Structure formats: C-alpha cells, structure tokens
Amino acid sequence: MAANASPNADGFCVEENKDNVYETVLGEIKYLELPLGITLGSVYDDQPNAHQKFIEKLDACIRNHDREIEKMCNFHHQGFVDAITELLKVRADAEKLKVQVTDTNRRLQDAGKEVIAQTEDIIQSRIQQRNITTVVEKLQLCLPVLEMYSKLKEQMNVKRYYSALKTMEQLENIYFPRVSQYRFCQLMIENLPKLREEIKEISMSDLKDFLESIRKHSDKIGETAMKQAQQQKAFNTVLQKQNNVRYGKNKYINDGIPEPRNEIVSKQNLAVEDEEEEEGHEDEVLTAHDLVDFSPVYRCLHIYSVLGDAETFENYYRKQRRKQARLVLQPQSNMHETVEGYRRYFSQIVGFFVVEDHILHVTQGLITRAYTDELWNMALSKIIAVLRTHSSYCTDPDLVLELKNLIVVFADTLQGYGFPVNRLFDLLFEIRDQYNETLLKKWAVLFRDIFEADNYSPIPVTNEEEYKNVISKFPYQDPELDKQCFPKKLPMSQSVPQIYIQVKEFIYASLKFSESLHRSSTEIDDMLRKSTNLLLTRTLSSCLQNLIKKPHIVLTELVQIIINTTHLEQACKYLEDFITNITNISQETLHTARLYGLSTFKDARHAAEGEIYTKLNQKIDEFIQLADYDWTMVEPDGRASGYLMDLINFLRSTFQVFTHLPNNNNDHAAMSGKVAQTACMSACQHLSTTLMQMLLDNELKQISMGAIQQFNLDVIQCELFAGSEPVPGFHGETLQLAFIDLRQLLDLFMVWDWSTYLADYGQPGSKYLRVNPSIALALLEK
C-alpha cells in the first residue's frame, strides 16, 4: 500500500478511507443477513479496480480466520484425544450394561403382560362407563323432545290440531335447540312444516263440512228462531192483555156482533198450541249452538291465528258465506203457490243470519258488525225484490195474510238479533194494498153470489126468534113494524143483512193484516176506513151497477134494490161505529176518514131508478108492438084496443108496487112517491110520444076517419089512466099534460076545425097551441 500510495497527504487519506470501506463491507458480510446486494454494490461504486482490491482484501480476511481456527483446534486436540481414550475404556462396560438392560427389559416385559392385559380391561371398562354416562346424558336430553314429538303425533291422531300447533311451538322454541346437532332432530324440524300444512288442510276441510252443514240446517235453525220469537211475542201479548183487563182496557170492542166461528176456533187452537209448545220447551230453549256444532269454526280460526294466516281464513269464510247468502236468497220459482214455500225461504234466511250473529259474538275478528250490516243490507234488498215479485202472483187473500204473518215473524226475529227491519214493514204496506185488492176481488165474488141468490122480496118473519135473528145481523129499527103482529115482513130483502155481515167480515179481514205492524191505532183506523171505502165505492158499487144492468132483473126487483140500497145507506153509520169500537178512535178526531157509502148507494139508487124508467119504457114498447090497427076502417070498434088496455093494466099494477119506495132524502122515517111519480110521468110521456110516432110513421100512407076515431078511443083511455092518479102526489092534471099534444092533434081532426086552428095559430090562448103545423099537415096528407 505504501508503494502505491501517493506522496502527498491527500492521496494517503484516500487510500486509508478506501480500506475502511472494505472493512465495513466485510463486517456486513459476516454479520448481516442476506441479501447483500446493496452492500456489495457499494464496493463497485465509481472506483476503478475496485473488484480486484476487494478480492484481495477478502483473501486476507480468510487467511486470518484460518489461522484462528487452527489455533483453536491445536488448543482442544489433547482434550479430544483424552475423551476418545475414555470412551474406549467404557465400551466394554457399555456392552455389559446393554446386555443386562436387555435381559432386565425382557424379564420386565414378561412380568408386565398380565398387568397390561388387566390395565387394558380397566381402560376399556372406563371407556364404556364413560360412553354409557354420555349416552344417558344425551338420552335424558333427547327424551323430552321425543316425548313431545310423540305427544304431537297423538294430538294429530285425535284431531287436537290447535294443541298440536302449540306443541310444535314448544318443540321449536324450547326442545329442538337442545338437540339440534342430531340427525333425528333435523328430520323432525323438516317434518313440522308438513304437519302444519296438513293441519291447515284438515281444518279447512272441517270448515267446508261445517259450511255445508249449516247450509243444510239453516232452515231448521231459522224455524227454531222464528218459533222462539213467536213464543216471546205471544207471551208479551198475554201480559199486555192481562194489563188491559187489569186496568179496564179492551183494544177490540165490537157492537154486539159475535166473532166468526172460524176465528174463535182458530184462537182456541192457537191457545192449545201455545200451551203445548210452552210445555215442550219449558225445560230447554234450543239455540243455534244447540243445533249446529260450531267447533270447526273455532278450531279453524285458532289454527289459522296460530299459523299467522288468520286473514286468509277470514277472507275465505266471508267469501263462502257470501256465496251461501246468494244461494239462500234465491227463491224457488213456485214459492208463491204455497205458504210452505215462503216459510222455508224465510227460515233459511233467518238461519243464515242467526249463525252469522252467533259467529259475530263468539269469535273475535272473524266477522265484524260492519260486515254483517253490509250483508244484511244486500240480503234485504234482494228479499224485498223477491217478495214484491212473488207476492204479486198471489191471488188468495188467505195466502197473502199468511205471507204477511210470516214477514212479521221474520222481521221480529231478525230485529231481536239487532238487524234493522224498517224496510220490511214498509214493504208490508205495499203488500197491504195488494192484500186489499185480493180481498176486494174475493168479496166481489161473495157479493155477486149474494145478489144471485136473493129473491128480491121483503124478508118474512113468522115469530120473535126469526125477527131477532135478522135484527142481530143487521141494525134495523122501525117502531111501527115492532107494533105489528107476526107474521110480518121486513122491507129489505135477504141480501141486505148478508151484505152488511160481509162488509164487517171484510173489516175483520182487513184488520187481520193491520195487526202486528207496529202502527198506532190512528193509522190502523185510517187503513180500515180507506179499505172499507174501497169496498163500498168500487167493489159493492160495481156489483150493484152490474146487477142493475142485468137484463133478467125486472121492475119489481129494481124497486127492491132501491129499498135495499136505502137501508144499506142507513147502516153506514153503524159500520163507522163498528170501526170506531175496534180502533178506539173517535169519529170526531181530526183527519179521521169517513165512509163513502152514502154516495155509493145514492149512485146505485139513481142507476136503479134510471133502469126502472128504461125498462118501463121498453115494456111499453113491447105492448105497442102488439098494436094492430086497421087504418082503413070505416067505423071504430066502440071500445079501446086490447093491447092498450093490457098496457094500462100493467102500468097500474106496476105503479102500485112503487108505493113501497122510500124517499130519497135523508129523512128515513118519511116515505114518498117521488121516484114513482117520475116513473109514471116518464111512462106517460113515452107512451104519448110512441103513439104520436105511430101516427106519423112513414110507412103509414093512408088513415081513415074511422081509424082516427078508434085511435082517439085509445088516447081517451090513456087520459083516463092519467087522471085516475095511478101514483099519489100529482097536482091537478099534471099527468094528463103528457098527452096534451096528442089530444089537441086528434081534436083538430075529429071536429075538423081548421079555420079556428089557422086563425088562432101562434096566439097564446089558441085552442090548438100544442099542434105543430108540420105534424098536422103530414097527418092531413094521410
């Protein structure tokens, strides 16, 4: 290094620094861990011949180390030799020891074989004991699970599905977590959803069976509920009657007319039936729960609630019940033919809603009051439409009345369960009008039969008993008649008391419909009076008009009809009293309707009077047709024509009958011949006109004076008849004036006083004032 060093100080310092760097590198090589890339790289940093220099330095370092190793080996070599020598010395002893150890081991092994065997047995026993203990512990842990699962299976077998679901919850929440590591537990866990689905299917199947069962038993349930409602109503009615009797009240008071026998019998039968029903149901009262097993509904509801699917069950139940409601509300096509058809229809509907009401009160949330109200409103609209349609086909008032009673029981029953029924009672007012129409048709037939069977002659009574029998049926009073001895005759014919009785029967029948309608006495009174007015003004009036127009009714019968209508008119006030006694509503009460019988019978009388005039004129025409004049005769026969004498005799006998006619005013005690007078005047005028037409007949071409004289004899007989006062009450020559035109015309031709006629024509005091010039000239030409 000295030879290569620079002579200046700076060169020396550089060399020395370079040697220090190599020392550092070598130290790092010896003590630092690999990699040494960075360290070695510093050797070659920008130095020429750095590699060669580093190698040389490295070789010097290696030689130093080798010298140190050699020194150390020389230092420890004697010890190593000594150790080898000692090992050689103990080699023989080691061989001996090995043989001894081997022998000892062999003997020890032979001696320990039995111990080892017994030890292994003990170990095995301990293992088994430990396993048994473990198994017992695990079995004790699993046994409750197995018992609960067995209990679940048993509950499934005996169909205790709600309990089974509760057991499943216990298994899942308490028992299965303890043994979840076992395979059988996993199998059980996997089986639980299947069991739940099975329970849902079975419970749903039970629900379907239940729905089918209540569909079949709805009529029985409804019938039972309606019977209970009737019994309750009958019981309340009995209490009300007892209270009325106790306080001296009587809702229905008649005027001495006994109730119809059929009503008495029906009431007796009703009382017997009520007693039998009370005895039969005294011990137990059947309800919907007694007739139907509701457990499937409770069970299914609980099951679906536990399964968290209660909403699905509720929707299904409501949907199925809506379908059943539509089926129940669908009537049979021939329902209107018998009352049984209506009864079954109502029973099914009542049964349906009784079940729904029971479900509403014993379950929570399955159905709500809003749901039942909605269902009832839908059903009520359908019921009203059905009843309107089918009741319109009913022509029998008894069937309509039974329908009304069924509707009342139906409404009262459902009202007892909290359903609003006002619309049903409104419907009853519509049916009431129809009921009145059917009654009117029925009574029209009764009236026609009565009129057909009547002989239209005064009622004969031969003794006091017969007289009282008639008076008990018809309110007739005549002090003068009472003074007469038997036998005697009542002025009216047999149809009058029968018509009166039938009118009262009609009032009874109309009253039957008004019962149980929850209406006031005033409303019932108004209904009775309106229906009675319809009977009088329409039905009876129509029957009377038809009777009067019948061709076989003769004049005497028309006279009797006028008498009958007079007495029926007088009886109207008794009918009003009869209605008043029934309803306890005074006639003086404001807005109380009056019976229109007065106008009805007055119109009938006027029609009968007009028919009398018409038939009398027709009879006159029939006699005139028998006239057989010889218009060319030279001399008259000297006496009146036979046909005319017969006609006058007929008129005379006919007008004698008219003396029985009552007066047309309101004074029923006075009798007058006003109708007879009018009929007589009409007959004379018609006879005069007909004779005049006979002379002026266009087919008559020639008339001799002998024929004029014969015709004059006939007119003289007519004038004599008119002057004989065939009907009392005419003043002077009033009736003879009917023939004045004919008389003046015949006098003109008989005396041939044409000069006087022509001179006085048009003068107020003319002798031939009534002679028409055209008529006189026409007769003169003949």
Secondary structure by P-SEA (a helix, b strand, c coil): ccccccccaaaaaaaaaaaaaaaaaaaaaacccccaaaaaaaaaccccaaaaaaaaaaaaaaaaaaaaaaaaaaaaaaaaaaaaaaaaaaaaaaaaaaaaaaaaaaaaaaaaaaaaaaaaaaaaaaaaaaaaaaaaaaaaaaaaaaaaaaaaaaaaaacaaaaaaaaaaaaaccccccccccaaaaaaaaaaaaaaaaaaaaaaaaaaaaaaaaaaaaaaaaaaaaaaaaaaaaaaaaaaaaaaaaacccccccccccccaaaaaaaaaaaaaaaaaaaaaccccccccccccaaaaaaaaaaaaaacaaaaaaaaaaaaaaaaaaaaacccccccccaaaaaaaaaaaaaaaaaaaaaaccccccccaaaaaaaaaaaaaaaaaaaaaaaaacccaaaaaaaaaaaaaaaaaaaaaccccaaaaaaaaaaaaaaaaaaaaaaaaaaaaaaaaccccccccccaaaaaaaaaaccccccccccccccccccccaaaaaaaaaaaaaaaaaaaaaccccccaaaaaaaaaaaaaaaaccaaaaaaaaaaacccccaaaaaaaaaaaaaaaaaaaaaaaaaaaacccccccccbbbbaaaaaaaaaaaaaaaaaaaaaaaaaaaaaaacccccccccccccccaaaaaaaaaaaaaaaaaccccccccccccccaaaaaaaaaaaaaaaaaaaaaaaaccccccccaaaaaaaaaaaaaaaaaaacccccccccccccccaaaaaaaaaaaaccaaaaaaaaccccccccccccaaaaaaaaac
